[in-house]
Amino acid sequence: MVLNVNDEKTKMSYTVKKLAKLSGVSIRTLRFYDSIGLLKPAYYGDNNYRYYEEEQILMLQQILFYRELGFPLNDIQRIISSDDFNKIDALISHKQVLAQSLDRTKKLIETINQTILHLRGKITMRDEKLFDGFAHKFAFDSFVTAFAPGNEQMLDKYFASDLIMFNHSMSKQIDLNDLKSRLPNLQKILKDLKSEVKDVTAEEDRIAFRVEQKAMFYKHIPDGIPVKLDVMNLYKLESGKVKEWQIWVNITEI
C-alpha cells in the first residue's frame, strides 16, 4: 500500500508471515520462491527478516495467476523476468483467458444438465451431444490458449512433433518447428485477440471447428487497425495429439 505519492512516500512493508496471511501462500512457499529467485523480498532487515513491498506483492499476484492457469514455476520465472514483461498486459491476458475458460466451463455444465435430464427420461440426447464441451475444450485450448503469449510450451501438449499443417489461404505447408518460429511475429502483428470457438464437430480421430476472432492488426500499420478473422480448422488426431492440421483463414477490416 502506498500512502503518499512524492519523494518521501511511505511504503507498507510486510514480513513473510504477514504476506503469507495476506495472500494465502504459505511461509515455506514464500521462502522457496526467494531461494530460487522467483520472488525476492524488497530487502532483508537487521534481524534477517524478509520484507515485501508493493512491487513484490504485485509480482506475487502475477505468479499466482500463472499458477492458476497451469504454468510450471520455471516458465513463470522466464516470463516475469523477461525485459518486455508488462503487468497490465499480463493482467489483460489473464482476464481474457479466465473469461474464455468460464465459457468452456458453462458448456460442460450444460452438457451435465442435459445428460441428467436424459438419464431421467425427460429428454433424448443424440450420442454426439453427450460429448459437447470436451471436443470444444480441446479445440479452444489447442488453438487459442496454446498460442497466447507466454504459452508456447503448451504447443507440444496438443501437437505431434511430426505435425503437418497446411494453410489453404497461403497454399503453404509447415511443420511444428516452423509454426513455433513464426509465432512471435504472429503475436506482434495480431494483438488484443478475442476468440470464440464455434461449430465444433468431432469424430473418432477428427475435430472440425470454426474460430471467430477480433484483433488489432499491426503489420505495416504502426497504429493498428481492427480486424475480424474467420478461421476454419480440421484436425486429424493420432495418440491424442494433432498430427495433421488444415486451416483456412479469412481476414476482413472492421
WOSULGI-V855842 format. One record per run of one state. SS is the DSSP state (a for helix, b for strand, c for the rest). FROM is the first residue (numbers start at 1). LEN is the number of residues. If there is no record, write none. Layout:
# WOSULGI-V855842
ss & from & len
SS & FROM & LEN
SS & FROM & LEN
This chain:
# WOSULGI-V855842
ss & from & len
c & 1 & 1
b & 2 & 1
c & 3 & 8
b & 11 & 1
c & 12 & 2
b & 14 & 2
a & 16 & 8
c & 24 & 3
a & 27 & 9
c & 36 & 7
b & 43 & 2
c & 45 & 5
b & 50 & 3
c & 53 & 1
a & 54 & 15
c & 69 & 4
a & 73 & 8
c & 81 & 6
a & 87 & 33
c & 120 & 7
a & 127 & 5
c & 132 & 2
a & 134 & 12
c & 146 & 6
a & 152 & 7
b & 159 & 9
c & 168 & 4
b & 172 & 3
c & 175 & 1
a & 176 & 14
b & 190 & 13
c & 203 & 3
b & 206 & 12
c & 218 & 7
b & 225 & 14
c & 239 & 2
b & 241 & 13
c & 254 & 1
